[in-house]
Amino acid sequence: MLSKIRVAVALIVSITFSAGCISSQERPDSEEMYIKASALTKLSAAVESTVRYKNPPAELSEGELLVLATRHNPVLLENFRDYKLRVLRQERHSVVLVCDASGTHALLEDTGCTGPMDKHRWMGKSQPCEFSIDTRAVCGAN
């Protein structure tokens, strides 16, 4: 009986330890996120320029718009190959959202109409991979 209890306790301890390791691995590395944030400001500026001045067809998918916007410098996309990228177009402005590889959790979000990085969404509570920036409020009507 005592040996069964010891086995059960050992099992609970190992599961708890494993769960702790897993959850700490899910939290993004802050240094990596700051580096990605810097790269994202360049990518979001390229997407903003494309949306604002090249007037791409509305039918373009998010991926096609990203490829079009980075055709001059594909490295802008290469920086995010292990992440899911999303693009939102609102009138003549855009938002680029970086999510984890599974597309479940938002990590970074930036508009191309502002200079600094807009939102470090990886900090704090986990947030879904959905847009939270309204370009009309951040960029203005133009």
N, C-alpha and C positions, 0 to 999 in steps of 0.2 A: 504494500500500500504506500509506504513512504517513498519507495523508488518511483512509483507512478506519479506522485506529487512532484518529486524532483524533476522528472522528465517534463511534466506539464509546465512547471515554473521555468525550466530552461527553454522550453518552446516559446512561452510567452515573452521571455526576455529577448530571445533572438528575433522574434517577429517585431517587437517594439523597436529594437535596435535597427533592424532592417528598414522599418517604416521611417525611422528618423533619418537614416541615410538617404532614402529615396526622396523624402520631402526636401532635404537640404540640397539635393542635386537638381531638383526642379527649379529652385530659385536661381535666376540668372546671375552670372558673375557681374558685379558692378563695373569693374574695369572694362570688360567686354561691351557692356551696354553703353558706356560713355563713348567708347570708340565707335560703336555702331551708330550712336546718336549723331556724331560728327559726320559720318558717312551719309546718314539719312538726310541731313540738311542739304547736302549736294544733290542727292537723288531727288528730293522733293522740289528743289529749285529747277531741275531739268524737266520734271513732269509739269510743273507750273508753267514754265516757258512754252512747252509743247501745247498745253491746253489753251493758254492765253493767246499765243501768237501764231501757232500753226493750224489752229482750228481743226483738229482731227475729227473724223466721223464719229458720231455718237454711238454707232454700232460696235466700235472697237471694244474688245474685252479688256479687262484690267491688265492681263498679261500682255496683250498686243500693244496697249498704250505704254506700258513700261518699256517694252522693246523699242517702240518708236522713239520714246523720249531719251533713251540711252544709246541709240544707234551710233552717235558720235563718240561715246565712251562706255563700252559694255562693262567695264570694271565697276561702274556704279551699281550694276545689278549683281555682279560677282560677289560683292561684299556681303550680300544677303542670301547666298545660295542655300544656307542651312535654315532659313526662315521662310515663313509664308508672308508674302507681300500683297497688300490690297491697295487699290486706288479708288478714291471717290472724286467725281467731278461735280461741282456745283457752279453752274453758269460758267464763268471764265476762270475759275480757280480750282485748285485740287488739294487733296489731302492724301498722304501716303501713310499707311498703317503697317507696322511690322509686328507680326505675331510669332509665337513659337512654331516649330516645325510642323506640329500637328494642326495648327490653325485654331487652337483652342483659347490661348491666352494672349491678350494684347501686351506688347512690350514697349513700343515707341510709336508716337504719332506726330506728324509734322505737316504743316502747310508750307507751300513754296512761297507764299506771299510775305512771310515774316523772316527776319534774319536768324534769330536764335531758334534752337530746338523748342518745340511747343510743349509736348507732354512726354514725360518719362513714366509711362504707365506700368512698368515693371516694378516700380516701388510700391510698397504697401500691399493691400489686398489684391489678389488675383482678379483681373478684369477680363471679360469676354472679348473675343476678337471682333469687335464692332466699332464703328466710327463714333467718336464723341465730339469732334470739332465741327462747328458750323462755320463755313468760310464766309458767309454773309456777316457774321458777327466779328470774325477775326480779320478778314481782308477788306471788308467794306463792300459796297454795291458794285464797284467796277471790276 
